[in-house]
Amino acid sequence: MPEAVRRMEEAYGSSSARYRQNASAGALGRMEAVFGWINALPSEGDRKGIYA
């Protein structure tokens, strides 16, 4: 049988809740457009420089 939890910080749900904001549909569309522009550059060095 598992050991009983004796301290509050070890208990489930005792920490504060976290919120993760998701990207909007518009932001994802703009990101895809920019990736297309970057990947269309003829020089591989230019593409690596932008992504770095």
Secondary structure, DSSP 8 states (H G I E B T S, - for coil): ------SGGGSTT-S---------HHHHHHHHHHHHHHHT-S-HHHHHHHH-
